[in-house]
């Protein structure tokens, strides 16, 4: 029972089970955003339903929702969900490696049953910076989203001059050999008008299953 707008008591509203049905249909799959913040500003960003970085950059009054969960909260929630059937977890953002919670969460991942997996989805710009501790985690894979294939397309799409070489290093440069040995690096390509340059970049990256 709950009070309605007139102040009287009425029946409770029906429960919406959509989220739970979707969870079951996906076999226990969860996308977990560690932060809405990102060091890029891709024009097509959906930011997991939060305010996209491009909007915040042009209008500072448009800010993502404040985060209230600590690293312990994330780890304990994951443990509980895994005990109730969660099998696949995807860590997203924003850019998850830009979050101060990334290391304390990803280095304390709860054990999963056979068939379970943890995947980090990143833009690749910070992989090299965090390679040492990433190699100690129980992540099953790191998935690098490539939406740009040159310095020019990186700026056109993400409004960043960080340079495509930084992302290439995060995908397969000599500096990340330790991470590559520990984790499979997968590449997700979305052309967005840069398809002509795709083969040239991809040819320089390590192959994965």
N, C-alpha and C positions, 0 to 999 in steps of 0.2 A: 504494500500500500504506500502511496505517496501523495502529497498535496498537489492539487492542480493549480493553475494560475489564479483561480478565484479564491483559493485558500481552503477549499473543501478537500476531503480525502477521496481519492479514486483508485482504480485498479492500476497495478504496475504495468508499464509499457511492455510490449512483447520483446523478447530477447532476440537480437540479431546475431545469428550463428554463422554469418557469411565468412568471417575471418577464420573461424575454427574449421569450417568445411573446406576452405581453400588450403589450410594447413594440412588437413588430412589428404586432400587430393594430390598434393605435391609430395606426399610421402614423408612428411616431417621436415620440410625445408624452411629455413629462416634467413632473411637478409637483415643484418644487424649493422646499423649506421653508428660508427664511433664518433663522428662529428659531421656537422653540416658545412664546415669550413673547407676551403680548397685553395691551393696555390695557383690554380688555373681558373679560367672564366669562360668555359665552353658555352656557346650560345644556346645549345640544345639541352643543357643540363636540367634534369628533373629533380635532382637532389633528394631522392626518396620521398617526394611529396612536400619537402620543406622549401623555404625561399631559396631559389638558386643564386649562387655567387654573382652572376652578371647583374641581377637586379639590385643586390646589395651595393655593388660598386657604383651604380649610377644614382642610387637613392639610399642613403645611409639610414633612413628611417625604416626601411624594409629589412628587418633582421630575422634570422632563423629563430625558432623556438629555443629557449634556454635549456641546456642539458642539466639534469638533476642526478643522474646515476653515477656512482663512483666505479672504479675498477672492480672492487669487491662485489658491487651490485651486479655488474655484468657477468662476472664469473659465477656467482651463486645462481643467478637466473639461468644461465646456460646449463649449469649442472642439473638444476631442477627440470628444465625442459628436456634434456637428454634422458633423464630417468623416466620421463613420460612419453618418450618415443621420437624425439627430435633426432634426425640423422645427418642432415646436411646444413652447414652454417656458412654463410657468405658475409664476410666483413667488408662493409662499404663505407661511403661517406656521402657528400664531400670526398675529400682525400683522407682515407683512414690513417695513413702514416703521418699526416699533419696533426693528429690528435695526441695530446699528452697521455691519453689513456691507451694508446696503441701498445706500447711495450708492456705495461703492467697487466693488460688483458691477454695479449697474444702469447706471452711467455708463461701463462698460468692456465692454459686451456684444459678443461676437464677431460678425462679419458672418455673415449667413445667406444661403443660396441663395434663389432666387425661390420664393415659396410658404411660406417659413419665417416664424415670428412669435414675438414675446415679449409675454406678457400679465402684468400685475401684478394680483393679486386682493387687495383691501384692504377693511377695514371703513369706510374713508372718513374716519376721525377725524383722521388725520395728513396727509392730502393737501395741505391748505392750507399747513401748516407747511413741507412739503418741495417746494412747487410749482416754485420757481425751478430747482433742479437736476433735478427730474423732467422738466422741459420740454426738457432738453438730452440726454436719453437716447435710445436707439434702441428703446424700448418701442413696440409697435404699438397697444396699448390698455391702459387701466386699467379694471378691472372692479370696481365697488363693490357689495358684498353688503349688501342692505338686508333686515334681519330685524325691523325695528322702525320705527314711523311716527309716534311721538310721544315726548315725554319720559317719559311713563308706561310705554309699552311697552318703551322702551329700558331702563328700570330693571328692569321685570319680567323681561325676557329676558336682559339682559347685566349686570345689577347695576351700572349706571353712571349717574352724574348729569352726564355730560359735556354732555348736551343734544343734541337732534335737530338744532338749527340748525348745530352744528359739522359734522355729517355732510352736511347739505344744502349748506353752503358748499363742502365737499369734492367734492360732485357737480356743482355748477353755480353757485356764488355769484360775485359780481363779482371776488372776490379771486383766483379761479383762471382768469381769462380767458386768461392766458398758457398754462397747461397745456391748457385746452380747445382752444386754437388749434393746439397741437402734437399732442395725442393725443385720439382718440375716447374718451369716458367712457361705459362701458356699465353698466347697472344690473341686478343680479340680485335679484329679490324673493322672499322666502319669508315667508308670512304669519304663521305661528305665533300665530294668534288675533288678529292686528291688522289683518286685511283691511279692516275698516270704514274705516280711516283711510288706506288705500293711495292712492286717487285724489287726495286733498287734497295729499299730499306729492309724488306723481309729477307732478302738474300744474305744479309749480314747478321742474322739472328740465329740462335741455336734452334734446331728442330726438336719438337716435343711430340709425345704420343697423342 
